[in-house]
Amino acid sequence: MDRRIGTYEEFWPHYLAEHSRPVTRACHFVGTGLALACLAGAAATRDPRLVGVAAVSGYAFAWISHALVERNRPATFTHPVWSLVSDFRMFFLFVAGRLDLELRRHGIG
């Protein structure tokens, strides 16, 4: 990242660019999906251990994909809140069938 990012509106295109490869996005989708399932399970069973499993599963898939596929540093380390918000935003855009449009809108892919 060459310049400082001061707003979420500036961060979002940067985040998408850092997830330019479909395999990275697929890994994020799996990790975020597992995290959401674990959180739902934690709420249903009142088992707080599942919250920890949610965090590990979400971050493990993401960080491994950045290390092995994108070969970049996860945005979590520089913008943790915006990165988490963006993980969910990307997940729900994919589920809604709108992620490809969003990527093209920002010149990615």
MARLUMSE-951866 format. One record per atom (N, C-alpha, C): residue number from 0; residue in three letters; atom name; x, y, z. Coordinates in nm, 3 decimals. Each point is the difference from the previous one (the first is absolute). Example, Ala and Ser with C-alpha at 12.3 -4.5 7.8 and 13.67 -1.06 7.14 Angstrom:
<sites>
SITE / 0 / ALA / N / 1.319 / -0.569 / 0.780
SITE / 0 / ALA / CA / -0.089 / 0.119 / 0.000
SITE / 0 / ALA / C / 0.090 / 0.120 / 0.000
SITE / 1 / SER / N / -0.035 / 0.105 / -0.072
SITE / 1 / SER / CA / 0.082 / 0.119 / 0.006
SITE / 1 / SER / C / -0.077 / 0.109 / 0.073
</sites>
This chain:
<sites>
SITE / 0 / MET / N / 0.085 / -0.116 / 0.000
SITE / 0 / MET / CA / -0.085 / 0.116 / 0.000
SITE / 0 / MET / C / 0.090 / 0.123 / 0.000
SITE / 1 / ASP / N / -0.004 / 0.077 / -0.107
SITE / 1 / ASP / CA / 0.090 / 0.113 / -0.016
SITE / 1 / ASP / C / -0.046 / 0.124 / 0.077
SITE / 2 / ARG / N / -0.129 / 0.018 / 0.012
SITE / 2 / ARG / CA / -0.047 / 0.121 / 0.065
SITE / 2 / ARG / C / -0.086 / -0.036 / 0.120
SITE / 3 / ARG / N / -0.019 / 0.097 / 0.086
SITE / 3 / ARG / CA / -0.082 / -0.022 / 0.118
SITE / 3 / ARG / C / -0.147 / 0.001 / -0.040
SITE / 4 / ILE / N / -0.074 / -0.091 / 0.057
SITE / 4 / ILE / CA / -0.143 / -0.008 / -0.024
SITE / 4 / ILE / C / -0.071 / 0.061 / 0.120
SITE / 5 / GLY / N / -0.080 / 0.103 / -0.027
SITE / 5 / GLY / CA / -0.063 / 0.073 / 0.109
SITE / 5 / GLY / C / -0.147 / -0.028 / 0.020
SITE / 6 / THR / N / -0.067 / -0.059 / -0.100
SITE / 6 / THR / CA / -0.142 / -0.026 / 0.011
SITE / 6 / THR / C / -0.032 / -0.141 / -0.047
SITE / 7 / TYR / N / -0.115 / -0.049 / 0.042
SITE / 7 / TYR / CA / -0.040 / -0.133 / -0.046
SITE / 7 / TYR / C / -0.024 / 0.000 / -0.150
SITE / 8 / GLU / N / -0.050 / 0.110 / -0.053
SITE / 8 / GLU / CA / -0.024 / 0.009 / -0.145
SITE / 8 / GLU / C / 0.130 / -0.015 / -0.079
SITE / 9 / GLU / N / 0.112 / 0.044 / 0.057
SITE / 9 / GLU / CA / 0.131 / -0.020 / -0.062
SITE / 9 / GLU / C / 0.050 / -0.143 / 0.023
SITE / 10 / PHE / N / -0.035 / -0.055 / 0.113
SITE / 10 / PHE / CA / 0.048 / -0.133 / 0.037
SITE / 10 / PHE / C / -0.063 / -0.111 / -0.085
SITE / 11 / TRP / N / -0.129 / 0.010 / -0.028
SITE / 11 / TRP / CA / -0.072 / -0.107 / -0.068
SITE / 11 / TRP / C / 0.063 / -0.040 / -0.134
SITE / 12 / PRO / N / 0.031 / 0.094 / -0.090
SITE / 12 / PRO / CA / 0.066 / -0.042 / -0.125
SITE / 12 / PRO / C / 0.137 / -0.064 / 0.024
SITE / 13 / HIS / N / 0.071 / 0.051 / 0.099
SITE / 13 / HIS / CA / 0.130 / -0.060 / 0.037
SITE / 13 / HIS / C / -0.021 / -0.143 / 0.047
SITE / 14 / TYR / N / -0.099 / -0.021 / 0.084
SITE / 14 / TYR / CA / -0.032 / -0.134 / 0.050
SITE / 14 / TYR / C / -0.031 / -0.094 / -0.116
SITE / 15 / LEU / N / -0.083 / 0.044 / -0.092
SITE / 15 / LEU / CA / -0.035 / -0.084 / -0.116
SITE / 15 / LEU / C / 0.125 / -0.033 / -0.082
SITE / 16 / ALA / N / 0.086 / 0.097 / -0.020
SITE / 16 / ALA / CA / 0.122 / -0.023 / -0.078
SITE / 16 / ALA / C / 0.091 / -0.102 / 0.070
SITE / 17 / GLU / N / -0.001 / -0.001 / 0.132
SITE / 17 / GLU / CA / 0.080 / -0.095 / 0.076
SITE / 17 / GLU / C / -0.060 / -0.141 / -0.004
SITE / 18 / HIS / N / -0.119 / -0.012 / -0.059
SITE / 18 / HIS / CA / -0.069 / -0.128 / -0.015
SITE / 18 / HIS / C / -0.031 / -0.024 / -0.147
SITE / 19 / SER / N / 0.097 / 0.026 / -0.084
SITE / 19 / SER / CA / -0.023 / -0.002 / -0.145
SITE / 19 / SER / C / -0.015 / -0.140 / -0.057
SITE / 20 / ARG / N / 0.052 / -0.099 / 0.066
SITE / 20 / ARG / CA / -0.005 / -0.137 / -0.054
SITE / 20 / ARG / C / -0.122 / -0.076 / 0.051
SITE / 21 / PRO / N / -0.069 / -0.069 / -0.089
SITE / 21 / PRO / CA / -0.120 / -0.075 / 0.041
SITE / 21 / PRO / C / 0.025 / -0.100 / 0.113
SITE / 22 / VAL / N / 0.117 / -0.062 / 0.003
SITE / 22 / VAL / CA / 0.028 / -0.098 / 0.106
SITE / 22 / VAL / C / 0.004 / 0.069 / 0.136
SITE / 23 / THR / N / 0.056 / 0.119 / 0.005
SITE / 23 / THR / CA / 0.004 / 0.076 / 0.125
SITE / 23 / THR / C / -0.142 / 0.030 / 0.047
SITE / 24 / ARG / N / -0.081 / 0.046 / -0.093
SITE / 24 / ARG / CA / -0.140 / 0.033 / 0.036
SITE / 24 / ARG / C / -0.074 / -0.126 / 0.044
SITE / 25 / ALA / N / 0.026 / -0.114 / -0.065
SITE / 25 / ALA / CA / -0.064 / -0.125 / 0.039
SITE / 25 / ALA / C / 0.041 / -0.042 / 0.141
SITE / 26 / CYS / N / 0.128 / 0.015 / 0.030
SITE / 26 / CYS / CA / 0.047 / -0.032 / 0.136
SITE / 26 / CYS / C / -0.067 / 0.091 / 0.103
SITE / 27 / HIS / N / -0.011 / 0.127 / -0.032
SITE / 27 / HIS / CA / -0.070 / 0.093 / 0.090
SITE / 27 / HIS / C / -0.146 / -0.040 / 0.017
SITE / 28 / PHE / N / -0.063 / -0.039 / -0.110
SITE / 28 / PHE / CA / -0.140 / -0.041 / 0.006
SITE / 28 / PHE / C / -0.017 / -0.120 / 0.094
SITE / 29 / VAL / N / 0.087 / -0.098 / -0.013
SITE / 29 / VAL / CA / -0.008 / -0.119 / 0.086
SITE / 29 / VAL / C / 0.025 / 0.039 / 0.146
SITE / 30 / GLY / N / 0.104 / 0.078 / 0.025
SITE / 30 / GLY / CA / 0.031 / 0.040 / 0.136
SITE / 30 / GLY / C / -0.109 / 0.083 / 0.064
SITE / 31 / THR / N / -0.054 / 0.096 / -0.074
SITE / 31 / THR / CA / -0.107 / 0.084 / 0.053
SITE / 31 / THR / C / -0.127 / -0.082 / 0.021
SITE / 32 / GLY / N / -0.030 / -0.089 / -0.094
SITE / 32 / GLY / CA / -0.116 / -0.088 / 0.015
SITE / 32 / GLY / C / 0.011 / -0.088 / 0.123
SITE / 33 / LEU / N / 0.118 / -0.059 / 0.020
SITE / 33 / LEU / CA / 0.022 / -0.082 / 0.121
SITE / 33 / LEU / C / -0.012 / 0.083 / 0.127
SITE / 34 / ALA / N / 0.056 / 0.121 / -0.005
SITE / 34 / ALA / CA / -0.009 / 0.088 / 0.117
SITE / 34 / ALA / C / -0.145 / 0.032 / 0.033
SITE / 35 / LEU / N / -0.079 / 0.033 / -0.101
SITE / 35 / LEU / CA / -0.141 / 0.030 / 0.023
SITE / 35 / LEU / C / -0.074 / -0.123 / 0.054
SITE / 36 / ALA / N / 0.031 / -0.118 / -0.054
SITE / 36 / ALA / CA / -0.064 / -0.123 / 0.048
SITE / 36 / ALA / C / 0.038 / -0.026 / 0.146
SITE / 37 / CYS / N / 0.125 / 0.022 / 0.035
SITE / 37 / CYS / CA / 0.044 / -0.018 / 0.138
SITE / 37 / CYS / C / -0.067 / 0.099 / 0.094
SITE / 38 / LEU / N / -0.014 / 0.125 / -0.045
SITE / 38 / LEU / CA / -0.069 / 0.100 / 0.084
SITE / 38 / LEU / C / -0.146 / -0.037 / 0.020
SITE / 39 / ALA / N / -0.064 / -0.050 / -0.106
SITE / 39 / ALA / CA / -0.139 / -0.045 / 0.013
SITE / 39 / ALA / C / -0.007 / -0.119 / 0.096
SITE / 40 / GLY / N / 0.096 / -0.091 / -0.011
SITE / 40 / GLY / CA / 0.005 / -0.114 / 0.091
SITE / 40 / GLY / C / 0.023 / 0.043 / 0.144
SITE / 41 / ALA / N / 0.085 / 0.099 / 0.019
SITE / 41 / ALA / CA / 0.026 / 0.053 / 0.134
SITE / 41 / ALA / C / -0.127 / 0.058 / 0.060
SITE / 42 / ALA / N / -0.075 / 0.073 / -0.082
SITE / 42 / ALA / CA / -0.126 / 0.059 / 0.048
SITE / 42 / ALA / C / -0.103 / -0.109 / 0.031
SITE / 43 / ALA / N / -0.006 / -0.101 / -0.086
SITE / 43 / ALA / CA / -0.100 / -0.106 / 0.017
SITE / 43 / ALA / C / 0.030 / -0.089 / 0.120
SITE / 44 / THR / N / 0.129 / -0.028 / 0.021
SITE / 44 / THR / CA / 0.038 / -0.094 / 0.106
SITE / 44 / THR / C / 0.050 / 0.070 / 0.126
SITE / 45 / ARG / N / 0.020 / 0.130 / -0.012
SITE / 45 / ARG / CA / 0.057 / 0.079 / 0.111
SITE / 45 / ARG / C / 0.138 / -0.053 / 0.041
SITE / 46 / ASP / N / 0.075 / -0.043 / -0.101
SITE / 46 / ASP / CA / 0.135 / -0.052 / 0.023
SITE / 46 / ASP / C / 0.100 / 0.108 / -0.044
SITE / 47 / PRO / N / 0.060 / 0.070 / 0.095
SITE / 47 / PRO / CA / 0.090 / 0.110 / -0.036
SITE / 47 / PRO / C / 0.127 / -0.045 / -0.073
SITE / 48 / ARG / N / 0.034 / -0.127 / 0.010
SITE / 48 / ARG / CA / 0.119 / -0.049 / -0.070
SITE / 48 / ARG / C / -0.014 / 0.016 / -0.152
SITE / 49 / LEU / N / -0.124 / -0.006 / -0.047
SITE / 49 / LEU / CA / -0.022 / 0.012 / -0.144
SITE / 49 / LEU / C / 0.032 / 0.141 / -0.052
SITE / 50 / VAL / N / -0.002 / 0.098 / 0.088
SITE / 50 / VAL / CA / 0.039 / 0.136 / -0.041
SITE / 50 / VAL / C / 0.149 / 0.000 / -0.036
SITE / 51 / GLY / N / 0.079 / -0.067 / 0.081
SITE / 51 / GLY / CA / 0.143 / -0.012 / -0.031
SITE / 51 / GLY / C / 0.025 / -0.079 / -0.127
SITE / 52 / VAL / N / -0.077 / -0.106 / -0.020
SITE / 52 / VAL / CA / 0.012 / -0.079 / -0.123
SITE / 52 / VAL / C / -0.037 / 0.087 / -0.120
SITE / 53 / ALA / N / -0.101 / 0.085 / 0.017
SITE / 53 / ALA / CA / -0.041 / 0.091 / -0.109
SITE / 53 / ALA / C / 0.115 / 0.091 / -0.039
SITE / 54 / ALA / N / 0.065 / 0.060 / 0.098
SITE / 54 / ALA / CA / 0.111 / 0.091 / -0.029
SITE / 54 / ALA / C / 0.115 / -0.073 / -0.068
SITE / 55 / VAL / N / 0.035 / -0.116 / 0.052
SITE / 55 / VAL / CA / 0.111 / -0.076 / -0.058
SITE / 55 / VAL / C / -0.032 / -0.041 / -0.143
SITE / 56 / SER / N / -0.119 / -0.052 / -0.023
SITE / 56 / SER / CA / -0.034 / -0.046 / -0.136
SITE / 56 / SER / C / -0.005 / 0.116 / -0.098
SITE / 57 / GLY / N / -0.058 / 0.110 / 0.041
SITE / 57 / GLY / CA / -0.008 / 0.115 / -0.089
SITE / 57 / GLY / C / 0.138 / 0.053 / -0.038
SITE / 58 / TYR / N / 0.085 / 0.021 / 0.100
SITE / 58 / TYR / CA / 0.132 / 0.056 / -0.027
SITE / 58 / TYR / C / 0.094 / -0.101 / -0.063
SITE / 59 / ALA / N / -0.008 / -0.126 / 0.036
SITE / 59 / ALA / CA / 0.093 / -0.100 / -0.054
SITE / 59 / ALA / C / -0.014 / -0.011 / -0.152
SITE / 60 / PHE / N / -0.121 / -0.016 / -0.048
SITE / 60 / PHE / CA / -0.020 / -0.010 / -0.145
SITE / 60 / PHE / C / 0.048 / 0.127 / -0.071
SITE / 61 / ALA / N / -0.031 / 0.115 / 0.058
SITE / 61 / ALA / CA / 0.038 / 0.127 / -0.062
SITE / 61 / ALA / C / 0.152 / 0.016 / -0.003
SITE / 62 / TRP / N / 0.064 / -0.016 / 0.113
SITE / 62 / TRP / CA / 0.144 / 0.024 / 0.007
SITE / 62 / TRP / C / 0.079 / -0.100 / -0.082
SITE / 63 / ILE / N / -0.043 / -0.125 / -0.002
SITE / 63 / ILE / CA / 0.069 / -0.099 / -0.082
SITE / 63 / ILE / C / -0.012 / 0.037 / -0.147
SITE / 64 / SER / N / -0.118 / 0.046 / -0.042
SITE / 64 / SER / CA / -0.016 / 0.038 / -0.141
SITE / 64 / SER / C / 0.087 / 0.121 / -0.035
SITE / 65 / HIS / N / 0.015 / 0.093 / 0.092
SITE / 65 / HIS / CA / 0.087 / 0.115 / -0.028
SITE / 65 / HIS / C / 0.147 / -0.044 / -0.011
SITE / 66 / ALA / N / 0.040 / -0.092 / 0.086
SITE / 66 / ALA / CA / 0.138 / -0.046 / -0.002
SITE / 66 / ALA / C / 0.031 / -0.084 / -0.123
SITE / 67 / LEU / N / -0.090 / -0.091 / -0.035
SITE / 67 / LEU / CA / 0.030 / -0.096 / -0.106
SITE / 67 / LEU / C / -0.052 / 0.037 / -0.138
SITE / 68 / VAL / N / -0.104 / 0.080 / -0.007
SITE / 68 / VAL / CA / -0.061 / 0.031 / -0.130
SITE / 68 / VAL / C / 0.032 / 0.144 / -0.042
SITE / 69 / GLU / N / -0.042 / 0.096 / 0.078
SITE / 69 / GLU / CA / 0.023 / 0.141 / -0.037
SITE / 69 / GLU / C / 0.144 / 0.044 / 0.024
SITE / 70 / ARG / N / 0.063 / -0.064 / 0.099
SITE / 70 / ARG / CA / 0.136 / 0.037 / 0.039
SITE / 70 / ARG / C / 0.007 / 0.147 / 0.044
SITE / 71 / ASN / N / -0.097 / 0.036 / 0.085
SITE / 71 / ASN / CA / -0.001 / 0.135 / 0.055
SITE / 71 / ASN / C / -0.035 / -0.008 / 0.148
SITE / 72 / ARG / N / 0.007 / 0.112 / 0.065
SITE / 72 / ARG / CA / -0.027 / 0.008 / 0.144
SITE / 72 / ARG / C / -0.148 / 0.030 / 0.021
SITE / 73 / PRO / N / -0.069 / -0.078 / 0.083
SITE / 73 / PRO / CA / -0.142 / 0.026 / 0.022
SITE / 73 / PRO / C / -0.026 / 0.140 / 0.054
SITE / 74 / ALA / N / -0.107 / 0.060 / -0.048
SITE / 74 / ALA / CA / -0.037 / 0.135 / 0.044
SITE / 74 / ALA / C / -0.037 / 0.002 / 0.148
SITE / 75 / THR / N / -0.024 / -0.116 / 0.058
SITE / 75 / THR / CA / -0.033 / -0.010 / 0.142
SITE / 75 / THR / C / 0.107 / 0.066 / 0.087
SITE / 76 / PHE / N / 0.125 / -0.007 / -0.045
SITE / 76 / PHE / CA / 0.110 / 0.052 / 0.081
SITE / 76 / PHE / C / 0.009 / 0.152 / -0.001
SITE / 77 / THR / N / -0.055 / 0.064 / -0.103
SITE / 77 / THR / CA / 0.007 / 0.146 / -0.007
SITE / 77 / THR / C / -0.135 / 0.068 / 0.025
SITE / 78 / HIS / N / -0.107 / -0.067 / -0.036
SITE / 78 / HIS / CA / -0.136 / 0.055 / 0.016
SITE / 78 / HIS / C / -0.093 / -0.112 / 0.048
SITE / 79 / PRO / N / 0.013 / -0.042 / 0.126
SITE / 79 / PRO / CA / -0.073 / -0.119 / 0.046
SITE / 79 / PRO / C / -0.152 / 0.012 / -0.007
SITE / 80 / VAL / N / -0.056 / 0.113 / 0.039
SITE / 80 / VAL / CA / -0.147 / 0.013 / -0.001
SITE / 80 / VAL / C / -0.052 / 0.008 / -0.143
SITE / 81 / TRP / N / 0.062 / 0.084 / -0.082
SITE / 81 / TRP / CA / -0.044 / 0.012 / -0.140
SITE / 81 / TRP / C / 0.018 / -0.132 / -0.074
SITE / 82 / SER / N / 0.104 / -0.073 / 0.034
SITE / 82 / SER / CA / 0.023 / -0.130 / -0.064
SITE / 82 / SER / C / -0.110 / -0.098 / 0.037
SITE / 83 / LEU / N / -0.037 / -0.005 / 0.127
SITE / 83 / LEU / CA / -0.106 / -0.090 / 0.044
SITE / 83 / LEU / C / -0.133 / 0.036 / -0.067
SITE / 84 / VAL / N / -0.031 / 0.129 / -0.003
SITE / 84 / VAL / CA / -0.122 / 0.047 / -0.067
SITE / 84 / VAL / C / 0.004 / -0.041 / -0.147
SITE / 85 / SER / N / 0.114 / 0.015 / -0.063
SITE / 85 / SER / CA / 0.014 / -0.031 / -0.142
SITE / 85 / SER / C / -0.009 / -0.150 / -0.027
SITE / 86 / ASP / N / 0.050 / -0.082 / 0.094
SITE / 86 / ASP / CA / -0.015 / -0.145 / -0.015
SITE / 86 / ASP / C / -0.148 / -0.037 / -0.011
SITE / 87 / PHE / N / -0.079 / 0.057 / 0.089
SITE / 87 / PHE / CA / -0.144 / -0.029 / -0.003
SITE / 87 / PHE / C / -0.067 / 0.063 / -0.122
SITE / 88 / ARG / N / 0.043 / 0.120 / -0.036
SITE / 88 / ARG / CA / -0.056 / 0.065 / -0.119
SITE / 88 / ARG / C / 0.026 / -0.084 / -0.124
SITE / 89 / MET / N / 0.125 / -0.046 / -0.015
SITE / 89 / MET / CA / 0.034 / -0.083 / -0.115
SITE / 89 / MET / C / -0.080 / -0.131 / 0.002
SITE / 90 / PHE / N / -0.015 / -0.061 / 0.118
SITE / 90 / PHE / CA / -0.075 / -0.124 / 0.013
SITE / 90 / PHE / C / -0.145 / 0.020 / -0.046
SITE / 91 / PHE / N / -0.064 / 0.104 / 0.050
SITE / 91 / PHE / CA / -0.141 / 0.020 / -0.032
SITE / 91 / PHE / C / -0.020 / 0.049 / -0.144
SITE / 92 / LEU / N / 0.096 / 0.072 / -0.056
SITE / 92 / LEU / CA / -0.007 / 0.034 / -0.142
SITE / 92 / LEU / C / 0.007 / -0.127 / -0.084
SITE / 93 / PHE / N / 0.086 / -0.093 / 0.039
SITE / 93 / PHE / CA / 0.010 / -0.127 / -0.072
SITE / 93 / PHE / C / -0.131 / -0.077 / 0.009
SITE / 94 / VAL / N / -0.054 / -0.011 / 0.121
SITE / 94 / VAL / CA / -0.125 / -0.073 / 0.020
SITE / 94 / VAL / C / -0.112 / 0.061 / -0.083
SITE / 95 / ALA / N / -0.001 / 0.133 / -0.011
SITE / 95 / ALA / CA / -0.104 / 0.070 / -0.076
SITE / 95 / ALA / C / 0.026 / -0.002 / -0.151
SITE / 96 / GLY / N / 0.115 / -0.055 / -0.041
SITE / 96 / GLY / CA / 0.033 / -0.004 / -0.143
SITE / 96 / GLY / C / 0.045 / 0.133 / -0.055
SITE / 97 / ARG / N / 0.049 / 0.089 / 0.086
SITE / 97 / ARG / CA / 0.039 / 0.135 / -0.042
SITE / 97 / ARG / C / 0.149 / 0.028 / 0.012
SITE / 98 / LEU / N / 0.078 / -0.099 / 0.044
SITE / 98 / LEU / CA / 0.143 / 0.024 / 0.020
SITE / 98 / LEU / C / 0.073 / 0.027 / -0.131
SITE / 99 / ASP / N / -0.029 / -0.077 / -0.104
SITE / 99 / ASP / CA / 0.068 / 0.022 / -0.129
SITE / 99 / ASP / C / -0.024 / 0.141 / -0.052
SITE / 100 / LEU / N / -0.122 / 0.049 / 0.014
SITE / 100 / LEU / CA / -0.032 / 0.137 / -0.042
SITE / 100 / LEU / C / 0.081 / 0.101 / 0.080
SITE / 101 / GLU / N / 0.011 / -0.022 / 0.129
SITE / 101 / GLU / CA / 0.077 / 0.091 / 0.086
SITE / 101 / GLU / C / 0.149 / -0.003 / -0.037
SITE / 102 / LEU / N / 0.053 / -0.117 / -0.029
SITE / 102 / LEU / CA / 0.140 / -0.011 / -0.041
SITE / 102 / LEU / C / 0.022 / 0.074 / -0.132
SITE / 103 / ARG / N / -0.089 / -0.019 / -0.097
SITE / 103 / ARG / CA / 0.015 / 0.070 / -0.127
SITE / 103 / ARG / C / -0.012 / 0.151 / 0.018
SITE / 104 / ARG / N / -0.089 / 0.042 / 0.087
SITE / 104 / ARG / CA / -0.019 / 0.144 / 0.026
SITE / 104 / ARG / C / 0.130 / 0.064 / 0.048
SITE / 105 / HIS / N / 0.082 / -0.078 / 0.067
SITE / 105 / HIS / CA / 0.127 / 0.052 / 0.052
SITE / 105 / HIS / C / 0.120 / -0.044 / -0.085
SITE / 106 / GLY / N / -0.027 / -0.055 / -0.118
SITE / 106 / GLY / CA / 0.107 / -0.037 / -0.093
SITE / 106 / GLY / C / 0.080 / -0.121 / 0.043
SITE / 107 / ILE / N / -0.063 / -0.092 / 0.071
SITE / 107 / ILE / CA / 0.070 / -0.120 / 0.049
SITE / 107 / ILE / C / -0.056 / -0.122 / -0.071
SITE / 108 / GLY / N / 0.090 / -0.085 / -0.048
SITE / 108 / GLY / CA / -0.043 / -0.123 / -0.065
SITE / 108 / GLY / C / -0.018 / 0.021 / -0.142
</sites>
